Amino acid sequence: VVPLRSGKPKGPAISQYLLEGLPGVGPSLARALIDHFGTPRAVFSASREALLQVKGLGPKSADTILSALS
């Protein structure tokens, strides 16, 4: 098994780390998702319409995220 990401963080940074594992989600979008939804669980269960309310996240990114979580 080849690790795709190394240096797992601890504490509150784990939320950002989890979200950065989604396709097309880098550090700034991960922070925007956390600011908007509060938790990774809320992001993972969000609808397309809810994702589109996040500043900087467009329809293509929302669809890609939802596809990865399906």
Backbone bond lengths (Angstrom), bond angles and torsions (degrees), N, CA, C in turn:
res aa  C-N    CA-C-N  psi(-1)  N-CA   C-N-CA  omega(-1)  CA-C   N-CA-C  phi
1 V - - - 1.450 - - 1.529 108.42 -
2 V 1.306 115.49 129.99 1.454 121.87 179.18 1.523 108.24 -102.30
3 P 1.334 118.39 119.84 1.466 119.34 178.65 1.523 110.56 -66.68
4 L 1.315 115.77 133.87 1.458 120.21 179.55 1.519 111.89 -84.43
5 R 1.317 116.28 -29.47 1.457 121.11 178.43 1.526 107.03 -137.40
6 S 1.307 115.84 141.35 1.459 119.22 179.59 1.517 109.71 -120.06
7 G 1.310 116.37 172.21 1.455 120.90 177.26 1.509 113.20 71.57
8 K 1.336 117.29 49.41 1.455 120.88 179.60 1.519 111.16 -55.11
9 P 1.328 117.47 127.97 1.464 120.25 179.02 1.525 111.19 -78.84
10 K 1.309 114.73 169.66 1.461 121.44 175.71 1.515 108.38 -123.06
11 G 1.298 116.31 162.13 1.457 120.98 177.25 1.521 112.30 74.39
12 P 1.328 116.69 -150.78 1.465 121.30 -175.57 1.526 114.29 -60.56
13 A 1.315 118.49 -25.07 1.463 121.27 -178.97 1.519 112.48 -66.43
14 I 1.335 117.94 -14.81 1.464 120.57 -179.59 1.531 110.43 -63.61
15 S 1.324 118.35 -31.57 1.470 121.45 178.91 1.524 110.65 -62.13
16 Q 1.309 116.16 -46.49 1.461 119.96 178.56 1.525 110.00 -64.12
17 Y 1.323 116.76 -42.23 1.460 122.24 179.60 1.534 110.79 -57.92
18 L 1.324 116.67 -44.69 1.470 120.73 179.25 1.525 111.00 -60.72
19 L 1.319 116.37 -45.85 1.461 119.79 -176.87 1.519 112.42 -70.44
20 E 1.327 117.67 -31.55 1.460 120.18 177.54 1.531 111.50 -67.68
21 G 1.308 117.67 -13.54 1.457 121.11 175.58 1.518 112.76 -75.23
22 L 1.319 117.07 -13.46 1.463 120.72 177.63 1.526 109.97 -77.10
23 P 1.330 117.75 145.33 1.466 119.41 179.96 1.521 112.01 -62.21
24 G 1.313 115.61 133.14 1.457 121.44 177.43 1.518 114.81 80.14
25 V 1.334 117.22 4.50 1.463 120.29 -178.46 1.523 109.09 -106.81
26 G 1.318 115.72 111.43 1.456 122.01 175.61 1.514 109.78 -100.40
27 P 1.322 117.01 -172.30 1.469 120.80 -176.44 1.530 114.47 -57.50
28 S 1.328 117.92 -44.29 1.466 118.60 -175.76 1.530 111.60 -70.84
29 L 1.332 117.84 -39.47 1.466 119.70 178.10 1.528 110.19 -69.80
30 A 1.322 117.69 -36.77 1.467 120.53 176.79 1.531 110.09 -59.86
31 R 1.321 116.97 -43.83 1.472 120.35 178.39 1.531 110.71 -64.94
32 A 1.327 117.02 -39.54 1.467 120.28 178.50 1.533 110.50 -63.47
33 L 1.324 117.01 -39.96 1.463 121.05 178.22 1.529 110.99 -64.66
34 I 1.332 116.64 -43.11 1.465 120.42 178.28 1.526 110.32 -64.37
35 D 1.335 116.64 -43.80 1.471 120.34 179.19 1.528 111.07 -60.34
36 H 1.329 116.21 -39.03 1.459 120.69 -176.84 1.530 112.28 -77.61
37 F 1.339 117.02 -46.98 1.467 121.05 -172.84 1.527 114.42 -98.05
38 G 1.324 117.11 -24.27 1.454 120.03 178.61 1.516 115.59 94.49
39 T 1.329 116.96 -41.64 1.463 120.72 -178.07 1.520 110.69 -141.69
40 P 1.340 117.47 155.21 1.459 119.58 174.25 1.532 111.85 -59.48
41 R 1.327 117.66 -37.55 1.469 120.54 179.77 1.531 110.79 -57.25
42 A 1.322 116.66 -41.60 1.462 120.55 178.93 1.527 111.06 -66.38
43 V 1.324 117.25 -36.84 1.471 120.84 176.68 1.524 109.31 -65.05
44 F 1.335 116.32 -46.11 1.467 121.04 -176.81 1.525 112.23 -64.23
45 S 1.310 117.85 -25.43 1.464 120.25 -179.70 1.529 113.16 -102.68
46 A 1.322 116.83 4.60 1.469 121.15 -177.72 1.528 112.04 -71.18
47 S 1.304 114.67 148.02 1.469 121.29 174.61 1.533 109.35 -80.75
48 R 1.311 115.37 168.27 1.453 120.60 176.93 1.527 110.03 -59.34
49 E 1.326 115.83 -43.77 1.455 120.61 -179.02 1.530 111.07 -61.51
50 A 1.328 116.75 -40.70 1.467 120.35 178.87 1.524 110.88 -66.96
51 L 1.323 117.42 -40.98 1.465 120.72 178.37 1.526 111.15 -61.88
52 L 1.314 116.59 -37.47 1.464 120.56 -178.36 1.527 112.55 -68.58
53 Q 1.316 118.09 -12.02 1.463 121.57 177.02 1.526 111.78 -79.51
54 V 1.338 117.60 -11.14 1.466 121.95 -178.44 1.522 108.88 -81.38
55 K 1.321 116.32 125.58 1.461 121.08 179.53 1.532 109.40 -61.12
56 G 1.327 115.84 129.34 1.460 121.11 178.30 1.517 114.21 93.17
57 L 1.338 117.49 -1.38 1.464 120.58 179.93 1.522 108.53 -113.73
58 G 1.322 116.27 115.38 1.455 121.03 -178.38 1.514 112.67 -98.23
59 P 1.332 116.48 -179.63 1.458 121.70 -177.25 1.528 114.04 -58.53
60 K 1.321 117.36 -41.70 1.464 120.02 -178.73 1.535 110.52 -64.29
61 S 1.333 116.52 -44.10 1.465 120.31 178.72 1.523 111.31 -65.04
62 A 1.318 116.76 -41.37 1.469 120.19 178.22 1.518 110.40 -60.04
63 D 1.327 116.84 -45.31 1.470 120.81 179.50 1.530 111.51 -64.16
64 T 1.315 117.12 -39.06 1.456 120.99 179.25 1.535 110.85 -65.34
65 I 1.313 116.83 -42.66 1.463 121.36 178.55 1.531 109.40 -63.23
66 L 1.319 116.81 -48.99 1.461 120.27 -179.04 1.525 111.50 -61.75
67 S 1.303 116.62 -38.66 1.465 120.60 177.69 1.531 111.16 -62.50
68 A 1.325 116.83 -41.93 1.461 121.08 179.92 1.531 111.16 -66.85
69 L 1.304 117.51 -30.21 1.462 120.78 -177.57 1.520 112.75 -88.61
70 S 1.319 117.14 -6.68 1.478 120.71 -178.70 1.510 111.90 -88.38
